[in-house]
Structure formats: C-alpha cells, structure tokens
Amino acid sequence: QVQLVESGGGVVQAGGSLRLSCAGSGFTFRTYTMGWFRQPPGQEREFVASHKRVGGSVYTPYYADSVKGRFTISRHNAKNEVYLEMNSLEPEDTATYFCVASKEAPVRIDDAAQYSYWGQGTQVTVSP
C-alpha cells in the first residue's frame, strides 16, 4: 500500500533553515504529483508547495504566497523522495507539515481534497 514517511522536522530559531524529507513507497513515485501541506496550531490545513507532474519526467513547482521565495520543493525519483527546503523561517511557519501525493495531476494544486495520500506529519517549531 502507499506509504509516505516524513522526517526532518524540529525546533529552529527565526531566520534559520530546515530541510524536510518524505520517503514514498508502494507506488510509482515518478508518476505522482507530490506536495506539502501544513497545519498550524488551532488552524486548518493549508497548502505549502507542490511538485506537479505535467508529463513524462517534467514537473512544475507551485508555492503558497506565504512561502514563495523562502521554500523550495524538489524530488529525487531514484530515491522515491521529495524534499522541502525551508529558509528564513518565521514563527508563523510553526506547524505540522504533511507530505502528500496524487496519482492524477491536481486541477487545483492547493486543494487538499485532490491529494489521495497523506503522511503522518512532522512537527516544525520556529522560535522567535
């Protein structure tokens, strides 16, 4: 079955950096759109970034406005891994971060319902 396992979360000071990783198994990784959502304390889940498969081995990255220019999504198909490089972290980035996967290219990239598979999440805490 499909499994997504996140790692790399932790506690960091504002202005610092973290790199999240997500290992996928049980599916043909290179054919899936992969992404990241997050859920801040007491708030709804929100879109962070997506690496949308547009055909063959071609992918397009998308980002939420709140992280554009600070976060970078990338993937290593041979390792079945997707990454989220987070720089210039702010206390507002504190959240549980979830790795997501979709077999079909999402029509709405920021719609959580369009991602069938979710990891368990990894906690990121940014202190002031």
C-alpha positions in Angstrom: 0.0 0.0 0.0 1.0 3.6 -0.4 3.1 5.0 2.4 4.6 8.4 2.9 7.0 9.0 5.8 8.2 12.5 6.7 11.4 13.4 8.5 13.5 16.4 9.3 11.2 18.4 11.5 12.5 20.1 14.6 12.9 23.3 16.6 14.7 26.2 14.9 15.2 29.9 15.7 13.6 32.5 13.4 15.7 33.1 10.4 17.0 29.6 10.4 16.6 26.7 8.0 15.3 23.2 7.9 15.0 20.5 5.2 12.1 18.1 5.3 12.2 14.8 3.5 9.4 12.4 2.6 10.0 8.9 1.5 7.3 7.3 -0.6 6.7 3.6 -1.1 4.0 1.3 -2.6 3.5 3.4 -5.8 5.3 4.5 -8.9 6.8 7.6 -7.4 7.9 9.4 -10.6 4.4 9.4 -12.0 2.8 11.1 -9.0 2.4 14.8 -8.1 4.0 15.3 -4.7 3.5 18.1 -2.3 3.4 19.6 1.2 0.6 20.9 3.4 0.9 22.2 6.9 -1.4 22.7 9.9 -0.6 25.5 12.3 -1.7 25.0 15.9 -5.5 25.5 16.1 -5.9 26.2 12.4 -6.9 24.5 9.3 -4.6 22.6 7.0 -3.1 24.9 4.3 -1.2 24.4 1.1 2.6 24.9 1.1 4.1 23.6 -2.1 3.5 21.1 -4.9 5.7 19.4 -7.5 3.2 18.8 -10.2 3.8 16.2 -12.8 2.9 17.7 -16.2 4.0 14.8 -18.3 6.8 12.3 -18.7 9.6 13.4 -16.3 8.6 17.0 -16.4 7.4 18.7 -13.2 6.4 22.2 -12.3 6.7 23.6 -8.7 4.0 25.7 -7.1 4.1 27.6 -3.8 1.8 29.3 -1.4 2.3 33.1 -1.5 3.4 32.9 2.2 6.4 30.7 1.4 7.4 31.8 -2.1 11.0 32.8 -2.2 11.8 31.1 1.1 10.8 27.4 0.5 11.9 25.1 -2.3 10.3 21.8 -3.2 12.3 19.2 -5.1 12.4 15.4 -5.6 14.7 12.6 -6.3 12.8 9.9 -8.2 15.5 7.3 -8.0 15.3 7.5 -4.2 11.5 7.9 -4.1 11.9 11.1 -2.1 10.5 14.6 -2.1 12.0 17.5 -0.1 11.1 20.8 1.2 14.0 23.2 1.8 12.8 25.9 4.2 14.9 29.1 4.7 14.3 32.3 6.5 11.9 30.6 8.8 9.4 32.7 10.7 7.4 31.8 13.9 4.3 31.8 11.6 5.8 28.7 9.9 5.3 26.7 13.1 3.1 23.8 12.1 2.8 20.1 11.5 4.0 19.5 7.9 2.4 16.8 5.8 3.7 15.1 2.7 1.0 14.4 0.1 0.7 12.5 -3.1 -1.7 12.4 -6.0 -1.8 10.0 -8.9 -3.7 12.5 -11.1 -2.3 15.9 -11.7 -4.5 18.2 -9.4 -6.7 20.7 -11.2 -6.5 22.9 -8.1 -3.0 22.5 -6.8 -3.9 24.0 -3.4 -6.9 21.8 -2.8 -6.2 19.2 -0.1 -9.0 17.0 -1.3 -7.2 16.4 -4.5 -4.4 14.5 -2.8 -5.3 11.0 -2.0 -2.3 10.1 0.1 -1.0 11.8 3.3 1.9 11.1 5.6 1.6 11.2 9.4 3.3 14.6 9.6 6.4 16.1 11.1 6.5 19.0 13.6 8.3 22.2 12.8 8.6 24.8 15.5 10.1 28.2 14.9 11.0 30.2 18.0 11.2 34.0 17.9 
